[in-house]
Structures are given as structure tokens and as C-alpha cells.
Amino acid sequence: MEQRFERRWDRGPRIVAIGGGHGLSTLLRGLKTYTRNLTAIVTVADDGGGSGVLRNDLGMPPPGDIRNCMQALANTEPVMGQLLAYRFPEGSGRLTGQSFGNLILAALNGITGSFEEAVSEMSHVLAISGRILPVTSADVKLEATFENGTAILGESKIADFKKAQDCRIRSVRLLPERPAPVSAALAAIREADLILLGPGSLYTSVIPNLLVDGVAQAICDSDALRVYIGNIMTQDGETEGMTLSDHIDALLSHAKPGLVDLCLANCSPVSQELLERYQEEGAEPIRVDKEKTEALGVEVVERPMLSTGTRYARHSPDRLSQVVMELYGERAETKIF
């Protein structure tokens, strides 16, 4: 299966991957070996770290998640990847902790006058496989409301605030609400053969994309195979105690029923060493409550996808992409490969 797709990489299926953070870049790193018809649609709600500094100082969208995706899809010399990921050390003044890749995007944003154009120009420079699109060009902030009725504004503040409240997130919203989408993002969704949501932080990486005007509806209207890729572990400060069906329920409640056809869940066992490390922060493997999940109208498919030999319980880019492409080959009504 893998070799068949690789031979026809130049005319592989049209895939749209939606999310943000490390989860999306992990997925892209594997998928780029199967098709060049790959579009990443990325959230721009981040307001912390180096991205937050550039956002506040320059009034530009946060570049961090976009940069991560570029590193995953780039076809350049290894030194360029190292350069993009380089962070200035302590003692560098306002540059401390800032990523050089973020600064390049900031400079291109100034030159072109458009963040969307800056991303496009940097994509050409890096010869990326596919394309990367911010979900919106609007200056948006993320607000979370909790089950006790309290609320906090700012993506970077949500985790600590949740711990202090000691209750679940009830919902999130963008301010301003329902911002206009990047038109190319909606077009990519409409033309897709396969639409993937996740893996990634549920409330701060995946769901914010669905709150942009027209995005959730475009996914629901699509004839593509639509897959939510579940996380391996619950997330400290975001999804502690949530089962797989809880994740799906949150996803659908922020969009609408019929958003996805199936959920891809990991079934590889997590080592005791990793379990103990995650227990320190109250995180655990997400419990796959298949019956409850499928009662929500979403089929559950379990496959081994855990990366081995790492300090974190994360998806293996190779295993994840292989499983995704096998599912597409089995389920898609129209195969173009």
C-alpha cells in the first residue's frame, strides 16, 4: 500500500489537514511522502511565547504553528531546518526564546503586507510539499468558558486557569466571533478527497479552526472521507479525564453532527515509564469508549500508531500516515491514485 502511493506521489489524493501545534506537523511529516496535493489549514489563535510577542509588537498573526508546519513539509538542506527551529538563548534580550523561523515570517509579512502572502513566499523558499494556509487573516483571540461559569480570554492562559478552576472546559469561542476565512482554505476543503482533523490540542488547536465562518459547514458538505485523529493521551490543563467520546462530543458541539465519518484511535500500549511521567501532570491514555463514540454517529477505528523510543507518548509520523492512507484506500468512494 505505501509503495503504491509513493510511486504516484505527484498525483496522489487531495488531502486537507486541519489543526495546529505539534500534532499537525507530525501528521504532515508523514503524509508528504504520499502526495504533493496536501493542504494544511492552521489555527492562528496562539498568543503565547515568541508568537505572542510578535503578535503584540507587530500586529501580525502568530507564526509559530505555521512555522512548525513549514519545517515538517520543507524539502531543503538539514541546516535550513535547524535554522528555522533555532531559538535565541538566554541573555539575548527581547530575542530570548524567539524562533528564527518566526522572525523570517515576520519580515516577509512586513515586505508583502499580507500574512497569507508571507506564508506563500516562505513556502516557495523552502520548496515545501503542498501548501500551508492560515484559517483566517483576522486578528482573533480564543476565549474559554468553564463548567462553573467562569471564562478566560487568551489561548496561552487557558491551561493554568483551568487548573485553578479545577473543572472542565464547557466551550471555546473566537473573538471576534465567526471571522472571515481565507478563501483558499474553503476552496481546498471543497475540493478535498480526504479531510483530517487533529491530532492536536482539542480546544486550542483543532476546534478554533471550526469557529471560523464557513469552515465547519464546508467540512460537513464535503463528499470526502472525513477523519478525526484522536490524541494518544489526555492533555494537562485541557482535557484531563476526558474519554474519546467526550472529545468527539466537544468537537461536534462546536460544529454540528455529521462533521466526521470516523475517528482514528491509537491502540499501541504506552510504556510504564511514560505512564508514570504523564501521571505526574494528571494525564493518561485516552480511554476508547467505542460504544458511546459510535452512538454519536462516528465510527471508531483502532490502529497501533505510537512512536517508540521517545520521551513523549506521540504518534509516529510514518505509522500514522500509513494508517491514514490505508483507510483512505479502503473507504474512499472515488480513488484517484
C-alpha positions, 0 to 999 in steps of 0.5 A, a space after each residue: 500500500 505505501 509503495 503504491 502511493 509513493 510511486 504516484 506521489 505527484 498525483 496522489 489524493 487531495 488531502 486537507 489537514 486541519 489543526 495546529 501545534 505539534 500534532 499537525 506537523 507530525 501528521 504532515 511529516 508523514 503524509 508528504 511522502 504520499 502526495 504533493 496535493 496536501 493542504 494544511 489549514 492552521 489555527 492562528 489563535 496562539 498568543 503565547 511565547 515568541 508568537 505572542 510577542 510578535 503578535 503584540 509588537 507587530 500586529 501580525 498573526 502568530 507564526 509559530 504553528 505555521 512555522 512548525 508546519 513549514 519545517 515538517 513539509 520543507 524539502 531543503 538542506 538539514 541546516 535550513 531546518 535547524 535554522 528555522 527551529 533555532 531559538 535565541 538563548 538566554 541573555 539575548 534580550 527581547 530575542 530570548 526564546 524567539 524562533 528564527 523561523 518566526 522572525 523570517 515570517 515576520 519580515 516577509 509579512 512586513 515586505 508583502 503586507 499580507 500574512 497569507 502572502 508571507 506564508 506563500 513566499 516562505 513556502 516557495 523558499 523552502 520548496 515545501 510539499 503542498 501548501 500551508 494556509 492560515 484559517 483566517 487573516 483576522 486578528 482573533 483571540 480564543 476565549 474559554 468558558 468553564 463548567 462553573 461559569 467562569 471564562 478566560 480570554 487568551 489561548 496561552 492562559 487557558 491551561 493554568 486557569 483551568 487548573 485553578 478552576 479545577 473543572 472542565 472546559 464547557 466551550 471555546 469561542 473566537 473573538 471576534 466571533 465567526 471571522 472571515 476565512 481565507 478563501 483558499 482554505 474553503 476552496 481546498 476543503 471543497 475540493 478535498 478527497 480526504 479531510 483530517 482533523 487533529 491530532 492536536 490540542 482539542 480546544 486550542 488547536 483543532 476546534 478554533 479552526 471550526 469557529 471560523 465562518 464557513 469552515 465547519 459547514 464546508 467540512 460537513 458538505 464535503 463528499 470526502 472521507 472525513 477523519 478525526 485523529 484522536 490524541 494518544 493521551 489526555 492533555 494537562 490543563 485541557 482535557 484531563 479525564 476526558 474519554 474519546 467520546 467526550 472529545 468527539 462530543 466537544 468537537 461536534 458541539 462546536 460544529 454540528 453532527 455529521 462533521 466526521 465519518 470516523 475517528 482514528 484511535 491509537 491502540 499501541 500500549 504506552 510504556 510504564 515509564 511514560 505512564 508514570 511521567 504523564 501521571 505526574 501532570 494528571 494525564 493518561 491514555 485516552 480511554 476508547 469508549 467505542 460504544 458511546 463514540 459510535 452512538 454519536 454517529 462516528 465510527 471508531 477505528 483502532 490502529 497501533 500508531 505510537 512512536 517508540 523510543 521517545 520521551 513523549 507518548 506521540 504518534 509516529 509520523 510514518 505509522 500514522 500516515 500509513 494508517 491514514 492512507 490505508 483507510 483512505 484506500 479502503 473507504 474512499 468512494 472515488 480513488 484517484 491514485 
